[in-house]
Amino acid sequence: MATRTDLANAIRALSMDAVQKANSGHPGAPMGMAEIAEVLWNHNLSHNPTNPQWANRDRFVLSNGHGSMLIYSLLHLTGYDVTMDDIKSFRQLHSRCAGHPEYGYAPGVETTTGPLGQGIANGVGFAMAEKLLANQFNKPGHDIVDHYTYVFLGDGCMMEGVSHEACALAGTWGLGKLMAFWDDNGISIDGHIEGWYTDDTAKRFEAYGWHVQSVDGHDSAAIQAAIDAAKKVTDKPSLICCKTIIGKGSPNKCGSHDCHGSALGEDEVAATRANIGWNYPPFEIPADVYAGWDQKAKGAERESAWNAKFDAYAKAFPAEAAEFKRRMAGELPANWKEATDKMIAAFNDKAEGVASRKASQNVIGALAPLLPEFLGGSADLTGSNLTSTGSFKHVSGKEPGNYISYGVREFGMAAIMNGMALHGGLLPFGGTFHMFSDYMKNGMRMSALMKQRVVYVLTHDSIGQGEDGPTHQPVENTSGLRYIPRMTVWRPADATETAVAWVAAVEKTDGPTSLVLSRQNLPGIKHDAAQIDLIRKGGYVFSDVAGKADVIIIANGSELDLAVKAAAELNAAGTKVRVVSMPSTNVFDAQDQAYRDSVLTPGVKRVAIEAAHPDFWRKYVGLEGAVVGIDTFGESAPGGALMKHFGFTVENVVKTVKSVL
């Protein structure tokens, strides 16, 4: 019968062998955290390898994702569909065992990790989702949402600023079912960390409001005792500081940065085998070790017990049970299309001239009764982003709700929302000024990489922001977001386009959406029914002329009105102008060629207008066209004065159109 040391050494052997075969990777962290992993995964983690999507499973996050062979070893050993051939193909093209854990590649990987700090922030999102859903669905005697979130993290995660943002919130929220294990090995890529990381981490987390313990990370009994103690503290997240030796088992490289990010080398692998008494060839695991790790039968029992609880819940609360299943499946309400079609029509009939941020708030208010999974928020700009409505209950410290004030923590907000979306059952959206999307860009990129439905509400979209000046006036940001694969960007020109954009964002299930919204008021526009359907295509003919147009003006957002006014002047002078509204270039580009050609007729010269960097629009206007844009930083002045100063005037658009004809 295998001992616990044997079970831990299986992780060490698989990790060093896979990294050595790939000649690439990070063996040190898996080897150093082997005992912690064995205690958690074999004796505490509630999971079912035969059903990785079981709704009430504990969530596990490897925030120090460079140590990816740790999670791949655990998945393989405990019985997930991760084969030894998968392990052998570590870091190779199309392998399930990618260089860093990738969501959607290997079953059991809950989130993509690698950009350090984001994993622990995702973990905060997982734990917050559990708390909010438990508050919404659990009934006396029926705790159907009741699971833990466990996170492994390293020194690098502790250094990254996003971990500070998220962990401070976790303490404020009292996330008692969040438990983090810090791999305190004192090593990062540059070497021993004393020269750049001397925080008193335990005191820092205590100050955040966490329950903190310190243990020997190689003492299984001490680790288990710490877990038991942490579970008794139900109103605080827990940090277990685990003092470890990186690369433990390697006789010559343990405790050194030499084993952090590179293969041990064949000689050291052989020496490690001898040192730990692992007398098996590479990639061979003895039967008794497999038996000691196997969690398939236990996992099935855990899920079966929960299924029985859920059946009892469904009998007592059938409507709530059906709603829980719908939300966890990510399905929209049955009346979604009918209700949203009516909503869009109502906004169109009203044709209210408001800022698109205000139109967005109105849409949120209309959607909230349809979507109990809505979870709104803002990074300390609720009154400016207009992301809250009267129906939302604001989270207040440890009191749950469905609207979160994240504080000035844009990056933390994005990473936490990713965790919430990954958990399931919630549809998170969060707001900030468009300029500050730069602070959270990597979190937005991770939303797209993981195909998560997260909605980013980005207001104050251009130099029209006005007096706050160039620090608050985005110029390059909209184009930058459009270049992120799977990110859909909408910059609507009126209330109806804003409503269509919101509905599209909710319906999009394979990635995030950014809604780029104005501070300044936009004209009220009433579209015909056919045009409303065309808005959904991302770009459409807003106004046209009889016969073939001489020129096409493309615009969006606040600049659509400018295009319409310039077209009127040009048409009156005999130049035939088609105006195209293009609120979403991403969606337009996804249409078939025939539709795109019907909007942007080949051979007709084009001018694009957007109060943003002009280079993005070159692909639409070509070498013979022109762009009215801004390729410098803004200035501090009222928005209207800035628009005139930078050439966003009817006169300049007319002049530009004439220059291309």
C-alpha positions in Angstrom: 0.0 0.0 0.0 1.4 3.4 -1.0 2.3 5.8 1.7 1.5 9.5 1.6 5.2 10.1 0.8 4.8 7.9 -2.2 1.7 9.8 -3.3 3.5 13.1 -3.1 6.5 11.7 -4.9 4.3 10.7 -7.8 3.7 14.4 -8.3 7.4 15.1 -8.2 8.2 12.3 -10.7 5.5 13.2 -13.2 6.4 16.9 -13.0 10.1 16.6 -13.5 9.7 13.9 -16.2 7.2 16.0 -18.2 9.3 19.2 -18.0 12.4 17.2 -18.9 10.8 15.6 -21.9 9.5 19.0 -23.1 12.8 20.6 -22.1 10.6 23.5 -21.0 8.6 24.3 -17.9 8.7 24.9 -14.2 9.3 21.8 -12.1 10.2 23.6 -8.8 6.7 24.6 -7.6 5.0 21.2 -8.2 7.9 19.5 -6.4 7.7 21.9 -3.5 3.9 21.8 -3.1 3.5 18.1 -3.5 2.5 17.5 0.1 0.1 20.4 0.2 -1.5 19.1 -3.0 -1.9 15.6 -1.6 -3.5 16.7 1.6 -6.0 19.0 -0.3 -6.9 16.9 -3.3 -6.9 13.5 -1.6 -8.6 14.4 1.7 -10.4 17.7 1.5 -11.4 18.7 -2.1 -15.0 17.8 -2.9 -14.9 16.9 -6.6 -15.9 14.2 -9.0 -13.4 13.4 -11.7 -16.1 11.7 -13.8 -18.1 14.9 -13.9 -15.9 17.9 -13.8 -18.9 20.3 -14.2 -20.8 19.1 -11.1 -22.5 22.3 -9.9 -21.6 22.0 -6.2 -18.0 20.9 -6.6 -15.2 22.7 -4.8 -13.3 25.0 -7.1 -9.5 24.8 -7.3 -7.3 27.5 -8.8 -3.6 27.2 -9.4 -2.8 30.9 -9.4 0.9 30.2 -9.7 0.1 28.7 -13.1 3.7 28.3 -14.2 3.6 25.2 -12.0 1.1 23.7 -14.3 2.5 20.2 -14.1 1.1 20.2 -10.5 -2.5 20.4 -11.6 -2.0 18.1 -14.6 -0.4 15.5 -12.3 -3.4 15.8 -9.9 -6.0 15.6 -12.6 -4.3 12.5 -14.0 -3.7 10.7 -10.7 -7.2 11.4 -9.3 -9.0 10.0 -12.3 -9.9 12.9 -14.7 -9.7 12.4 -18.4 -6.1 13.5 -18.6 -4.1 10.5 -19.8 -0.4 9.7 -19.5 -0.1 10.5 -23.2 -1.5 13.9 -22.4 1.2 14.3 -19.7 3.9 13.1 -22.2 2.8 15.8 -24.6 3.2 18.6 -22.1 3.7 22.0 -23.7 3.4 20.6 -27.3 1.0 21.8 -30.0 -2.7 21.1 -29.2 -1.8 19.3 -26.0 -4.4 19.3 -23.2 -1.4 19.9 -20.9 -0.5 23.4 -22.2 2.4 25.4 -20.8 0.0 27.1 -18.4 -3.4 25.8 -17.3 -5.9 26.8 -20.0 -9.6 26.8 -19.3 -11.4 24.5 -21.8 -8.3 22.4 -22.6 -8.1 19.9 -19.8 -11.1 18.8 -17.7 -10.8 20.1 -14.2 -9.0 23.3 -15.0 -11.4 25.9 -13.7 -9.6 29.0 -15.0 -6.7 30.0 -17.2 -3.7 31.0 -15.1 -0.3 32.3 -15.9 -0.5 36.1 -15.6 0.4 36.1 -11.9 -2.1 37.4 -9.4 -5.1 36.9 -11.6 -5.7 33.4 -10.4 -6.2 34.4 -6.7 -8.4 37.3 -8.0 -10.5 34.8 -9.9 -10.7 32.7 -6.7 -12.2 35.7 -5.0 -14.7 35.9 -7.8 -15.5 32.1 -7.4 -16.0 32.5 -3.7 -18.1 35.6 -4.0 -20.3 33.8 -6.6 -20.8 31.0 -4.1 -21.8 33.4 -1.4 -24.2 35.3 -3.6 -25.9 32.2 -5.1 -26.2 30.6 -1.6 -27.9 33.7 -0.4 -30.3 33.7 -3.4 -31.1 29.9 -3.6 -30.5 28.2 -0.2 -33.5 27.6 2.0 -33.6 26.4 5.6 -32.6 22.8 5.6 -31.7 23.0 1.9 -28.1 24.2 1.3 -27.7 23.3 -2.3 -25.0 25.9 -2.9 -22.3 25.0 -0.3 -18.7 24.6 -1.5 -15.2 25.9 -1.0 -12.8 27.7 -3.3 -9.2 26.7 -2.8 -6.3 28.6 -4.3 -2.6 27.8 -4.6 -0.5 30.9 -5.1 3.2 31.8 -5.0 5.5 34.8 -4.3 4.8 36.3 -7.7 1.1 36.3 -7.1 1.7 38.1 -3.8 3.8 40.8 -5.5 1.3 41.5 -8.4 -0.9 44.5 -7.5 -4.1 42.7 -8.6 -3.8 40.3 -5.7 -3.8 43.2 -3.3 -6.9 44.7 -4.9 -8.8 41.4 -4.8 -7.7 40.1 -1.5 -8.6 43.3 0.3 -12.1 43.0 -1.1 -12.3 39.3 0.0 -11.7 40.4 3.5 -14.3 43.1 3.4 -16.8 40.6 1.9 -16.1 38.0 4.6 -15.6 35.1 2.1 -15.3 32.4 4.7 -15.3 29.6 2.0 -12.2 31.0 0.3 -8.9 29.3 1.4 -5.5 30.2 -0.1 -2.3 28.3 0.3 0.8 30.5 -0.2 3.8 28.6 -1.5 6.3 30.5 0.6 9.5 29.3 -1.0 11.4 32.6 -1.2 12.3 32.2 -4.9 11.3 33.9 -8.1 12.9 33.8 -11.5 15.6 36.4 -10.6 16.6 34.3 -7.5 16.1 34.7 -3.8 13.4 37.4 -3.2 14.9 39.2 -0.2 16.1 42.0 -2.5 12.6 42.8 -3.8 10.0 41.3 -1.6 10.2 41.8 2.2 6.5 42.3 3.0 5.2 40.8 6.2 2.6 38.9 4.2 0.9 37.4 7.2 0.3 40.8 8.8 -0.8 42.2 5.5 -3.5 39.6 5.1 -4.5 40.0 8.7 -5.0 43.7 8.0 -7.2 42.8 5.1 -9.4 40.8 7.4 -8.2 37.3 6.6 -7.6 34.4 9.0 -3.9 33.6 8.8 -1.9 30.6 9.8 1.7 29.5 9.1 2.8 25.9 8.7 5.6 23.7 7.4 4.4 23.0 3.9 5.9 19.6 3.9 4.2 18.4 7.1 0.9 16.8 6.0 -0.5 16.6 9.5 0.1 20.3 10.1 -1.4 21.2 6.7 -4.5 19.2 7.6 -4.8 20.8 11.0 -4.6 24.3 9.4 -7.4 23.4 6.9 -9.6 22.1 9.8 -8.9 25.3 11.7 -9.6 27.5 8.7 -13.0 25.8 8.1 -14.1 26.8 11.6 -13.7 30.5 10.7 -16.8 31.1 8.7 -16.7 34.9 8.4 -13.2 35.4 7.0 -11.2 34.1 4.1 -8.2 32.1 5.1 -4.5 32.2 4.1 -2.3 29.3 5.0 1.3 30.3 4.7 3.2 27.2 3.8 7.0 27.3 4.2 8.3 25.1 1.4 11.5 24.2 -0.4 11.2 24.8 -4.1 12.2 21.7 -6.1 12.1 19.5 -3.0 13.6 16.1 -3.7 16.2 17.4 -6.1 19.5 16.9 -4.3 21.5 19.7 -6.0 18.9 22.2 -7.2 16.3 22.3 -4.5 16.0 25.7 -2.8 17.4 27.4 -5.9 15.9 29.4 -8.7 17.7 27.0 -11.0 14.7 24.7 -10.7 12.1 27.5 -10.9 11.7 27.8 -14.7 13.8 25.2 -16.4 14.2 21.4 -16.7 16.4 19.8 -14.0 18.5 18.1 -16.6 18.8 14.3 -17.1 21.5 13.8 -14.5 19.6 15.7 -11.9 16.4 13.9 -12.7 18.2 10.6 -12.2 19.7 11.9 -8.9 16.3 13.0 -7.7 14.8 9.6 -8.4 17.5 8.0 -6.3 17.1 10.7 -3.6 13.4 10.2 -3.1 13.4 6.4 -3.7 11.3 6.5 -6.8 12.6 3.4 -8.5 10.4 3.5 -11.6 11.2 4.6 -15.2 9.8 8.0 -16.5 6.0 8.2 -16.7 5.4 5.0 -14.9 3.1 5.1 -11.8 2.7 1.8 -9.8 -0.7 0.4 -9.2 -0.8 1.1 -5.5 0.0 4.7 -6.0 -2.8 5.0 -8.5 -5.1 3.3 -6.0 -4.1 5.8 -3.3 -4.9 8.7 -5.5 -8.1 7.5 -7.2 -11.1 9.8 -6.4 -13.6 8.5 -9.0 -15.7 6.4 -6.6 -15.6 9.0 -3.8 -16.4 11.7 -6.2 -19.4 9.8 -7.6 -20.7 9.3 -4.0 -20.3 13.0 -3.2 -22.2 14.0 -6.3 -24.9 11.4 -5.7 -25.4 12.7 -2.2 -25.8 16.2 -3.5 -28.2 15.1 -6.2 -30.4 13.6 -3.5 -30.3 16.9 -1.7 -31.2 18.8 -4.9 -34.1 16.4 -5.6 -35.5 17.2 -2.2 -35.0 20.9 -2.8 -36.7 20.6 -6.2 -39.8 19.0 -4.6 -40.0 21.7 -2.0 -39.1 24.6 -4.2 -39.7 23.7 -7.8 -39.5 27.2 -9.3 -36.2 28.0 -7.5 -34.8 24.6 -8.6 -35.7 25.2 -12.2 -34.2 28.7 -12.0 -31.0 27.4 -10.5 -30.6 24.8 -13.3 -31.3 27.5 -16.0 -28.8 29.9 -14.6 -26.0 27.3 -14.0 -26.6 26.1 -17.6 -26.1 29.7 -18.8 -29.5 29.7 -20.6 -31.6 32.8 -21.2 -35.1 33.1 -19.8 -37.8 31.5 -22.0 -39.4 34.9 -22.8 -36.1 36.6 -23.6 -36.6 37.3 -27.3 -40.1 38.5 -27.0 -39.3 40.7 -24.0 -36.2 42.2 -25.4 -37.8 42.9 -28.8 -40.5 44.9 -27.0 -37.9 46.7 -24.9 -35.9 47.8 -28.0 -39.0 48.9 -29.7 -40.0 51.0 -26.7 -36.6 52.7 -26.6 -36.9 53.3 -30.3 -40.4 54.8 -30.0 -39.3 57.1 -27.3 -36.2 58.2 -29.3 -34.9 60.0 -26.3 -31.9 62.2 -26.8 -29.6 61.3 -23.9 -25.9 60.3 -23.4 -25.4 56.7 -24.3 -24.2 56.1 -20.7 -27.7 57.2 -19.6 -29.3 55.1 -22.3 -27.3 52.2 -20.9 -28.6 52.8 -17.4 -32.1 52.8 -18.8 -31.5 49.5 -20.5 -30.0 48.0 -17.4 -33.1 48.9 -15.5 -35.3 47.3 -18.2 -33.2 44.1 -18.3 -32.8 43.6 -14.6 -36.3 42.1 -14.0 -35.6 39.7 -16.8 -32.2 38.6 -15.6 -31.9 37.7 -11.9 -28.4 36.6 -12.7 -27.4 40.2 -13.4 -24.5 41.3 -11.1 -23.6 44.9 -11.6 -20.8 47.0 -10.4 -18.4 49.8 -10.9 -14.8 50.7 -9.9 -15.9 53.7 -7.7 -17.7 55.4 -10.6 -21.3 54.3 -10.2 -22.7 57.8 -10.4 -20.6 58.5 -13.6 -20.9 55.1 -15.3 -24.6 54.9 -14.4 -24.4 51.2 -13.9 -26.8 50.9 -11.0 -30.6 51.2 -11.0 -33.2 51.3 -8.2 -33.8 47.5 -8.3 -30.3 46.6 -7.4 -29.4 45.7 -3.8 -25.8 46.9 -3.1 -23.4 44.6 -1.5 -22.4 46.1 1.8 -19.4 44.6 3.5 -20.4 41.1 4.4 -24.1 41.6 3.3 -24.8 40.0 -0.1 -26.6 41.8 -2.9 -26.5 42.1 -6.7 -24.5 45.3 -7.2 -20.9 45.7 -6.1 -18.9 48.9 -5.5 -15.4 47.6 -6.2 -13.6 50.7 -5.1 -10.8 52.1 -7.2 -9.8 48.6 -8.3 -10.4 48.3 -12.1 -8.0 45.4 -12.6 -9.3 43.6 -9.5 -12.9 44.1 -10.8 -12.1 42.5 -14.1 -10.4 39.5 -12.6 -13.1 39.0 -10.0 -15.8 39.2 -12.7 -14.0 36.5 -14.6 -14.1 34.2 -11.6 -17.8 34.9 -11.2 -18.5 34.2 -14.8 -16.5 31.0 -14.7 -18.3 29.8 -11.6 -21.6 30.0 -13.4 -25.1 31.3 -12.4 -24.2 35.0 -12.6 -23.8 37.5 -15.5 -21.3 40.1 -14.2 -20.9 43.6 -15.7 -18.7 46.3 -14.4 -18.0 50.0 -15.2 -15.2 52.4 -15.3 -14.1 55.3 -17.4 -13.0 54.1 -20.9 -9.5 55.6 -20.3 -9.1 53.3 -17.3 -9.7 50.2 -19.3 -5.9 50.3 -19.6 -5.7 49.4 -15.9 -7.7 46.2 -16.4 -6.7 45.3 -20.0 -5.1 42.0 -19.1 -8.2 41.0 -17.2 -10.3 41.9 -20.2 -7.9 39.9 -22.4 -8.4 36.9 -20.1 -12.2 37.2 -20.4 -11.7 36.9 -24.2 -9.1 34.1 -23.9 -11.4 32.1 -21.7 -14.6 32.9 -23.8 -16.4 34.3 -20.7 -19.5 36.4 -20.8 -18.4 39.5 -19.0 -19.7 43.0 -19.9 -17.5 46.0 -19.6 -19.3 49.3 -19.4 -16.8 52.0 -20.5 -18.1 55.5 -20.3 -16.6 58.9 -21.1 -15.6 57.5 -24.4 -13.5 60.3 -26.2 -12.2 63.8 -26.1 -15.9 64.6 -25.6 -15.2 63.8 -21.9 -14.1 67.3 -21.7 -12.5 69.2 -18.8 -10.7 66.4 -17.1 -8.1 66.6 -19.9 -5.9 64.1 -21.7 -5.4 61.8 -18.7 -9.1 61.0 -18.9 -9.6 61.2 -22.7 -9.2 57.9 -24.5 -7.7 58.1 -28.0 -6.2 54.7 -28.7 -8.3 52.6 -26.3 -11.3 51.7 -28.5 -9.1 50.4 -31.3 -7.0 48.5 -28.9 -10.1 46.6 -27.5 -11.3 45.9 -31.0 -8.0 44.0 -31.7 -8.5 41.6 -28.8 -9.8 38.3 -30.3 -13.4 37.4 -29.2 -13.9 40.8 -27.6 -16.9 42.6 -29.1 -16.9 46.3 -28.9 -20.0 48.5 -29.4 -20.0 52.3 -29.6 -23.6 53.1 -30.1 -24.9 56.4 -31.5 -28.3 56.6 -29.8 -30.6 54.9 -27.3 -31.9 52.3 -29.7 -28.4 51.2 -30.7 -27.5 51.1 -27.0 -30.4 48.8 -26.3 -29.4 46.5 -29.2 -25.8 46.4 -28.0 -26.8 45.4 -24.5 -29.0 42.6 -25.8 -26.2 41.4 -28.0 -23.8 41.4 -25.1 -26.2 39.3 -23.0 -26.7 36.9 -25.9 -23.0 36.5 -26.6 -21.8 33.3 -24.8 -18.4 32.9 -26.2 -16.6 36.0 -25.1 -16.9 39.5 -23.4 -18.3 42.7 -24.7 -17.2 46.3 -24.2 -19.8 49.0 -24.4 -18.1 52.3 -25.1 -20.5 55.0 -24.1 -20.6 58.8 -24.2 -20.7 61.4 -21.4 -22.3 64.0 -23.7 -25.9 63.8 -24.9 -26.6 62.2 -28.3 -29.6 63.0 -30.6 -32.7 61.0 -30.3 -33.2 58.9 -33.4 -36.3 56.9 -34.4 -35.4 53.9 -36.7 -37.8 51.9 -38.8 -38.3 48.2 -37.9 -36.0 46.9 -40.7 -33.2 49.2 -39.6 -33.4 47.9 -36.0 -32.8 44.4 -37.3 -29.8 45.7 -39.2 -28.3 47.4 -36.2 -27.7 43.8 -34.9 -25.3 43.3 -37.8 -22.9 45.8 -36.4 -23.0 48.2 -39.3 -25.9 49.3 -41.6 -27.0 52.0 -44.0 -28.3 54.8 -41.9 -29.3 57.1 -44.7 -29.0 56.8 -48.4 -29.5 58.5 -51.8 -31.2 57.6 -55.0 -28.9 55.8 -57.3 -25.2 55.1 -56.7 -23.5 57.2 -54.0 -20.5 59.3 -54.7 -19.1 58.7 -51.3 -19.8 56.8 -48.1 -19.3 58.3 -44.7 -18.8 55.8 -41.9 -19.3 56.9 -38.3 -20.4 55.7 -34.9 -21.1 57.1 -31.4 -21.4 60.8 -31.1 -19.9 61.3 -34.6 -22.9 59.7 -36.4 -24.8 63.0 -35.9 -21.8 64.9 -37.4 -21.8 62.5 -40.4 -25.6 63.1 -40.9 -25.2 66.9 -40.8 -22.2 66.8 -43.2 -24.1 64.5 -45.6 -27.0 66.9 -45.6 -24.8 69.8 -46.7 -23.0 67.7 -49.3 -26.3 66.3 -50.7 -27.7 69.8 -51.0 -24.6 70.8 -53.0 -25.1 67.8 -55.4 -22.7 65.2 -53.9 -24.5 62.0 -53.3 -23.6 60.7 -49.8 -24.5 57.4 -48.1 -24.2 57.5 -44.3 -23.2 54.2 -42.6 -23.6 53.7 -38.8 -21.1 51.2 -37.6 -21.6 50.7 -33.8 -19.6 47.4 -33.8 -16.9 46.7 -36.3 -16.4 43.3 -34.8 -20.0 42.3 -35.5 -20.0 43.9 -38.9 -16.8 42.1 -39.9 -18.4 38.7 -39.0 -21.2 39.2 -41.6 -21.0 37.6 -45.0 -19.3 39.3 -47.9 -22.6 40.0 -49.7 -24.0 42.0 -46.7 -20.8 43.9 -46.1 -20.7 44.9 -49.8 -24.3 46.0 -49.7 -23.3 48.5 -46.9 -19.9 49.5 -48.1 -20.3 49.3 -51.9 -17.0 48.3 -53.5 -15.5 51.1 -55.7 -17.2 53.9 -53.8 -14.9 56.2 -52.0 -15.2 56.4 -48.2 -14.5 58.7 -45.3 -14.7 57.5 -41.7 -15.2 59.6 -38.6 -14.4 58.7 -35.0 -13.0 60.7 -32.2 -10.2 58.2 -31.8 -7.0 57.2 -33.5 -7.5 57.2 -37.3 -5.3 54.2 -38.2 -7.9 51.6 -37.2 -10.3 52.8 -39.9 -7.8 52.5 -42.8 -9.0 49.0 -43.5 -12.5 50.4 -44.3 -11.6 53.5 -46.3 -8.6 52.2 -48.2 -5.8 54.2 -49.7 -8.1 56.5 -51.6 -10.3 57.3 -48.6 -9.7 59.5 -45.5 -10.3 59.4 -41.8 -11.4 62.3 -39.5 -9.8 61.2 -36.2 -7.3 62.2 -33.6 -3.8 61.0 -33.5 -2.6 63.1 -30.6 -3.6 63.4 -26.9 -6.5 65.6 -26.0 -6.6 68.9 -24.1 -8.5 70.2 -21.0 -11.6 72.1 -22.1 -15.3 71.6 -22.4 -16.1 68.7 -24.7 -17.8 70.9 -27.4 -14.8 73.2 -27.6 -12.5 70.2 -28.0 -14.5 68.7 -30.8 -14.3 71.9 -32.7 -10.5 72.3 -31.9 -9.7 68.9 -33.2 -11.7 69.2 -36.4 -14.9 67.3 -35.5 -17.0 69.8 -37.3 -19.4 69.8 -40.3 -17.0 72.1 -42.1 -14.0 69.8 -41.7 -15.9 66.7 -42.6 -17.2 68.4 -45.8 -13.7 69.5 -46.6 -12.4 66.0 -46.1 -15.0 64.4 -48.3 -14.3 66.8 -51.1 -10.6 66.1 -50.8 -11.2 62.4 -51.6 -13.5 63.0 -54.6 
